[in-house]
Amino acid sequence: MTSVVPARTSAELIGAEEPVLAHNYHPLPVVVSRAEGTWVEDVEGRRYLDMLAGYSALNFGHRHPALIEAAHRQLDRLTLTSRAFHNDRLAEFAERLAALTGLDMVLPMNTGAEAVESGVKVARKWAYDVKGVPADRATIVVAADNFHGRTTTIVSFSTDEVARAGFGPFTPGFRVVPYNDLAALEAAVDETTAAVLIEPVQGEAGVIVPDDGYLAGVRELTRREGCLFVADEIQSGLGRTGRTLAVDHESVVPDVVLLGKALGGGIVPVSAVVARREVLQVLHPGEHGSTFGGNPLAAAVGTAVVELLETGEFQRRAADLGEVLREGLQALVGKGVVGFRSRGLWAGVDVDPAIGTGREISERLMREGVLVKDTHGSTIRLAPPLTITAEELQGALRTLEKVLTAHA
Ligand SMILES: *Cc1c(COP(=O)(O)O)cnc(C)c1O
């Protein structure tokens, strides 16, 4: 007997989630069932331009043919070995990722938060083994309004009370200074400092771009003070800002770069700590690990992602289309936009609060066929796939103008 399950509507599916799914998100009321490139489709067949791109996990769009092909090929051969054995895909992934970032060694993990956790552990180990910080005294200096993930240790150095409240006790050993403030950073660094950990552009905070010279200043300060510069490029890296890494805008090479999101091509979670050899070689067998980290499917997809970036095409697209985005947003200043920040194909747009909250603007845009996400207050974030065309981008900007001016 065949059982025919009637297709459920968006409203039914949203209602069905409510009693069985933890309420740690408040999604827009759209139920996506398929996608290709820059476009997603809901269960009723309505199409939307994706201007969030999975928080930059979908830099190459949905189901990029080269990435899907790499995944299919690997699915048919080998998917998991664990690191108890070698697999035939990992060496190439690590070689090419290290070369792409100008660094030496790779520690493969899965999610972004795991890369951050691993970076924290590596920095501490380096402080004890190489720098000579007394046991359990290492400190890591971070920036206010950071976003590095959701683990207990990571929320320990968050300044977002919603992310922290109710989750203590917290991991000690972190010092928080204002972002984009080299003097405050200098005052916080001392002989116990293992690392300075920052986002080269603060994404969740609203696409906060530091002043020119800040990243070079962090590099100079950390080198002079003898501590590591750890750049969390999980959202800013891999083409988003118009360069391979956001630190490339100041020709800076950190000691440690944390990657994730787009590294998995929107297919599987792939993250990595990429670092100078003198840093990553502090890890010895048994001291750190991950069952899934460096699995052959992840390595195959990650290698295909690196291959796309090796051409420079996506970095160029992000830079060129970033100009279109910036000019389009500039034209909306005073027409519902009170200010914006952008770098490459990535913008935080502050909407006049009289028009609506970021959430309300996002809902209105959704009804007009454009998907975005608010960050907080009246700020929305625009980060489309780097495969978007100029026409699609201009269409999204026209829709934004329509939504903002209809309610002015
Ligand atoms: C998303 C993000 C993370 C956490 O990544 P997950 O894969 O969600 O754990 C860490 N740092 C930055 C800058 C991010 O944007």
The ligand as an SDF file (V2000), in Angstrom:
LIG
                    3D

 15 15  0  0  0  0  0  0  0  0999 V2000
   29.1010   32.5450   11.9630 C   0  0  0  0  0  0  0  0  0  0  0  0
   30.3320   32.9730   12.6500 C   0  0  0  0  0  0  0  0  0  0  0  0
   30.9630   32.1450   13.5970 C   0  0  0  0  0  0  0  0  0  0  0  0
   30.3770   30.8320   14.0610 C   0  0  0  0  0  0  0  0  0  0  0  0
   30.1920   29.9280   13.0300 O   0  0  0  0  0  0  0  0  0  0  0  0
   29.2040   28.6700   13.2260 P   0  0  0  0  0  0  0  0  0  0  0  0
   29.4490   27.8190   12.0120 O   0  0  0  0  0  0  0  0  0  0  0  0
   27.8140   29.2280   13.2680 O   0  0  0  0  0  0  0  0  0  0  0  0
   29.5800   28.0090   14.4940 O   0  0  0  0  0  0  0  0  0  0  0  0
   32.1590   32.5820   14.1390 C   0  0  0  0  0  0  0  0  0  0  0  0
   32.6930   33.7620   13.7950 N   0  0  0  0  0  0  0  0  0  0  0  0
   32.1130   34.5940   12.8980 C   0  0  0  0  0  0  0  0  0  0  0  0
   32.7730   35.8890   12.5430 C   0  0  0  0  0  0  0  0  0  0  0  0
   30.9000   34.2320   12.3120 C   0  0  0  0  0  0  0  0  0  0  0  0
   30.3080   35.0680   11.4540 O   0  0  0  0  0  0  0  0  0  0  0  0
  1  2  1  0
  2  3  1  0
  2 14  2  0
  3  4  1  0
  3 10  2  0
  4  5  1  0
  5  6  1  0
  6  7  2  0
  6  8  1  0
  6  9  1  0
 10 11  1  0
 11 12  2  0
 12 13  1  0
 12 14  1  0
 14 15  1  0
M  END
$$$$
